[in-house]
Amino acid sequence: MKRTAFEESNEPHWVDLESTLAALDSKQPAMDARRLPRLFRQVCGDLALAQQRMYGRKLCERLNTMVIGAYQHLHLALNRGASGFVRFFAATFPQGVRREAALVWLNFALFFAPLAAFLAAAYFEPKWIFALLPPELRQMMDAQYGAGTGDEYVREQFGSNFGMFGFYIMNNVSINFRIFAGGVILGVGAAYGIGYQGVFIGAMFGYVHHSGNPERLYTFCSSHSSWELLGFILGGAAGMRIGLALVNPGRLTRMAALRDAGRRALPVLLGSTAMISCAAVIEGFFSPSSAPAGLKYTVGILGWVMFAAYFSLAGRRMDAT
């Protein structure tokens, strides 16, 4: 292809890229900046052809200027994405949790009150535990937390640590989204979901206290407990925020109140999902490992201390701005 034909066939997207870059350079909205990556790839190919076919210094310099400009804007966009990710966990997420402090504490009570009640039932009224837990679940817990070797039972069930991780992340994230989705039912569904988790986990812990080896249970659960349990509690708080917007929209229409509640609940839901995903990593790889019990307890305690400090302090400077 001759240089003239090459320029004529490619001039439209060169002009398109130059106008897009000019708009971005002047901080003006570009017509469609989403096309920048595609235009960048096209011009990179054109520059390579122009240099190979020796179409002249002037044309190559023009194309090279476009390539450099497009690369700089794409690099800035990537950096903004990374900084947005950092900002979310450094400020947006903990700020969102503090805004919903009342709902967070309510869900905390809804979870831990029944859990404590069923732990007490292990000593005073164990019949409640046996009434709640089906026989097959009790058999599984006997195998994992009874006299046998719990780690071997877990690996037989899932085949590998990665299999455990896959099961835990699918199971726990689905529980969190069910708790959140229950909030749409006037907030009652979220309250029921988080309360049920407290009852069920409390019954399992109470059963092990009554019939199994509590040390093995706590050694397994301690290291990921803060990530998982707080994740469920925050998912419940996010769901309740949605439900309360439907129950009490205030001076807003219900649709406007729902949109506002969604903006408030979304950071809490996303953050809680990230916490539960991290819990699945710990639960699949570290919790069943042969690490000393003291180390697992230390990791667990540090997790609760870390989250207490994180949700209390992170993003405080931005709160005031």
C-alpha positions in Angstrom: 0.0 0.0 0.0 1.3 3.4 -1.0 1.7 6.1 1.7 -1.2 8.2 0.3 -3.6 5.3 0.3 -2.4 4.4 3.8 -3.1 7.9 5.1 -6.5 8.2 3.5 -7.7 4.9 4.8 -6.6 5.5 8.4 -7.1 9.3 8.7 -10.6 9.0 10.2 -9.5 7.1 13.3 -6.3 9.2 13.6 -8.5 12.4 13.7 -10.8 10.7 16.2 -7.9 9.8 18.5 -6.4 13.3 18.3 -9.7 15.0 19.1 -10.2 12.6 22.0 -6.7 13.3 23.4 -7.2 17.0 23.0 -10.5 16.9 25.0 -8.8 14.8 27.7 -5.8 17.2 27.8 -8.1 20.2 28.3 -10.1 18.4 30.9 -13.2 18.6 28.7 -15.5 15.6 28.3 -14.5 13.5 25.3 -17.3 12.3 23.0 -16.6 8.7 23.8 -13.4 8.1 25.8 -14.3 4.4 26.2 -13.0 4.0 22.7 -9.5 5.1 23.7 -8.0 1.6 24.2 -9.2 0.4 20.8 -7.9 3.6 19.1 -4.6 3.2 20.9 -4.2 -0.4 19.6 -5.0 0.7 16.1 -2.5 3.6 16.1 0.2 1.4 17.6 -0.2 -1.0 14.6 -0.3 2.0 12.2 3.0 3.3 13.7 4.7 0.0 13.4 3.7 -0.3 9.7 4.7 3.3 9.0 8.1 2.7 10.5 8.6 -0.6 8.7 7.6 0.8 5.3 9.5 4.1 5.8 6.5 6.4 5.1 8.5 9.4 6.3 9.6 11.1 9.5 6.7 13.5 9.6 4.0 10.8 9.6 5.9 8.7 12.1 6.2 11.6 14.5 2.5 12.3 14.3 1.6 8.7 15.1 4.2 8.5 17.8 2.8 11.6 19.5 -0.7 10.0 19.5 0.7 6.8 20.9 2.5 8.5 23.7 -0.5 10.7 24.6 -2.9 7.8 24.6 -0.6 5.7 26.7 -0.3 8.5 29.3 -4.1 8.8 29.6 -4.6 5.0 29.9 -1.8 4.9 32.5 -3.5 7.6 34.5 -6.9 5.8 34.3 -5.3 2.6 35.6 -3.7 4.5 38.5 -7.1 6.1 39.3 -8.6 2.6 39.4 -5.9 1.4 41.8 -6.3 4.5 44.0 -10.0 4.0 44.0 -9.5 0.5 45.3 -7.2 1.7 48.0 -9.5 4.6 48.9 -12.5 2.2 49.3 -10.8 0.1 51.9 -8.9 3.0 53.5 -11.9 5.3 53.9 -15.2 4.5 52.1 -15.8 1.1 53.7 -15.0 2.0 57.3 -16.9 5.3 56.9 -19.9 3.4 55.7 -19.8 1.1 58.7 -19.6 4.0 61.1 -22.6 5.6 59.4 -24.6 2.4 60.0 -23.3 2.0 63.6 -26.7 1.6 65.1 -27.7 -1.2 62.7 -24.3 -2.8 63.0 -24.6 -3.0 66.8 -28.2 -4.3 66.5 -27.0 -7.1 64.2 -24.1 -7.8 66.5 -26.7 -8.4 69.3 -29.0 -10.4 67.1 -26.1 -12.7 66.2 -24.3 -13.1 69.5 -27.3 -13.2 71.9 -28.6 -16.5 70.5 -25.1 -17.9 70.1 -24.5 -17.3 73.8 -27.8 -18.7 74.7 -27.1 -22.0 73.0 -23.7 -22.2 74.5 -25.4 -21.9 77.9 -27.9 -24.6 76.8 -25.0 -27.0 76.4 -24.7 -27.0 80.2 -28.4 -26.4 81.3 -30.8 -27.7 78.6 -28.9 -29.6 75.9 -32.2 -31.0 74.6 -32.6 -27.7 72.6 -29.4 -28.4 70.8 -30.4 -31.9 69.9 -33.8 -30.7 68.7 -32.2 -28.2 66.4 -29.3 -30.1 64.9 -30.2 -33.0 62.5 -28.6 -36.4 63.2 -26.4 -36.2 60.0 -24.9 -32.9 61.1 -24.2 -34.2 64.6 -22.4 -37.2 63.0 -20.3 -34.9 60.9 -19.4 -32.8 63.9 -18.5 -36.0 65.9 -16.1 -36.9 63.1 -14.5 -33.5 62.8 -14.5 -32.4 66.5 -14.8 -35.7 68.4 -12.2 -38.2 69.3 -10.9 -38.8 65.8 -8.5 -36.7 63.8 -10.5 -33.8 62.5 -8.0 -32.6 59.9 -8.1 -36.0 58.2 -11.9 -36.0 58.1 -12.0 -32.5 56.5 -9.5 -33.5 53.8 -11.4 -36.7 53.1 -14.5 -34.6 52.6 -13.1 -32.0 50.3 -10.0 -33.7 48.8 -7.6 -30.7 49.3 -7.2 -27.3 50.9 -8.2 -25.7 47.7 -11.4 -27.8 47.7 -12.2 -26.6 51.2 -11.5 -23.0 50.1 -13.9 -23.4 47.2 -16.6 -24.8 49.4 -16.3 -22.1 52.1 -16.2 -19.2 49.7 -19.3 -20.4 47.9 -21.2 -21.3 51.0 -20.3 -18.2 53.1 -20.7 -15.6 50.4 -24.1 -17.1 49.5 -25.2 -16.9 53.2 -24.1 -13.3 53.3 -26.1 -12.4 50.2 -29.2 -14.2 51.5 -28.9 -12.2 54.7 -28.6 -9.0 52.7 -31.5 -9.9 50.4 -33.7 -10.7 53.3 -33.5 -7.0 54.3 -35.8 -6.2 51.4 -38.6 -7.8 53.4 -39.0 -4.6 55.5 -35.7 -5.4 57.3 -37.2 -8.4 59.0 -35.6 -10.9 56.6 -32.1 -9.6 57.5 -32.9 -9.8 61.2 -34.1 -13.3 60.8 -31.1 -14.3 58.7 -28.5 -13.0 61.1 -30.4 -14.3 64.1 -30.7 -17.8 62.5 -27.0 -17.9 61.9 -26.4 -17.0 65.6 -28.8 -19.8 66.7 -27.3 -22.4 64.3 -23.6 -21.6 65.0 -24.4 -21.4 68.7 -26.1 -24.8 68.6 -23.1 -26.3 66.8 -20.7 -24.8 69.3 -22.9 -26.0 72.2 -23.1 -29.5 70.8 -19.3 -29.7 70.6 -19.0 -28.4 74.2 -21.5 -31.1 75.3 -20.3 -34.1 73.2 -17.0 -33.3 71.5 -13.6 -31.7 71.8 -14.0 -27.9 72.2 -10.3 -27.2 71.9 -10.2 -28.7 68.4 -13.2 -26.5 67.4 -11.8 -23.3 68.7 -8.3 -24.1 67.3 -10.0 -24.4 63.8 -12.3 -21.5 64.1 -10.4 -18.8 65.9 -8.1 -17.6 63.1 -10.9 -16.7 60.7 -13.6 -15.9 63.2 -13.4 -12.1 63.0 -13.4 -12.0 59.2 -16.4 -14.3 58.8 -18.7 -13.3 61.7 -18.2 -9.6 61.3 -18.8 -10.1 57.5 -22.2 -11.7 58.3 -23.1 -8.9 60.8 -22.2 -6.2 58.3 -24.2 -7.9 55.5 -27.2 -7.9 57.9 -26.8 -4.2 58.6 -26.6 -3.4 54.9 -29.8 -5.5 54.3 -31.6 -3.7 57.1 -30.7 -0.3 55.6 -32.6 -1.3 52.5 -35.6 -2.6 54.4 -35.8 0.5 56.6 -36.0 2.7 53.5 -39.1 0.9 52.5 -40.6 1.0 56.0 -39.8 4.6 56.8 -38.8 6.7 53.7 -39.2 10.0 55.7 -39.8 13.0 53.5 -38.6 11.2 50.4 -40.6 9.0 48.1 -40.0 5.3 48.6 -38.1 5.1 45.3 -35.8 8.0 46.3 -35.3 6.6 49.8 -34.4 3.2 48.3 -31.8 4.8 46.0 -30.3 6.7 48.9 -30.3 3.5 51.1 -28.6 1.6 48.2 -25.8 4.2 48.1 -25.3 3.8 51.8 -25.6 0.0 51.9 -23.5 -0.8 48.9 -20.0 -0.1 50.4 -20.9 -2.1 53.5 -22.1 -5.0 51.4 -19.0 -5.0 49.2 -16.7 -4.7 52.2 -18.5 -7.5 54.0 -18.2 -9.7 51.0 -14.5 -9.0 50.8 -14.1 -9.9 54.4 -16.0 -13.2 54.0 -13.8 -14.0 50.9 -10.7 -13.5 53.0 -12.2 -15.7 55.7 -12.6 -18.5 53.2 -8.9 -18.2 52.3 -7.9 -18.5 55.9 -10.5 -21.2 56.6 -9.3 -23.3 53.6 -5.6 -23.0 54.0 -4.5 -21.9 57.5 -7.3 -23.0 59.9 -6.9 -26.8 59.1 -3.1 -26.6 59.0 -0.7 -28.1 61.5 0.3 -24.6 62.8 0.5 -24.5 66.6 -2.8 -23.8 68.5 -1.2 -20.8 70.1 -0.4 -19.2 66.8 -4.0 -19.7 65.6 -5.4 -18.2 68.7 -3.0 -15.2 68.3 -4.1 -14.7 64.7 -7.7 -14.8 65.8 -7.3 -12.3 68.7 -5.3 -9.9 66.4 -8.1 -10.1 63.8 -10.7 -8.8 66.3 -8.3 -6.1 67.6 -7.4 -5.1 64.0 -11.1 -4.7 63.0 -12.0 -2.8 66.1 -9.2 -0.3 65.3 -10.0 -0.3 61.6 -13.7 0.5 61.9 -13.1 3.0 64.7 -10.2 5.0 63.1 -9.8 4.4 59.4 -10.8 7.3 57.2 -11.4 9.7 60.2 -9.5 12.5 58.5 -11.7 12.2 55.4 -14.8 12.2 57.7 -14.0 15.8 58.6 -13.4 17.0 55.0 
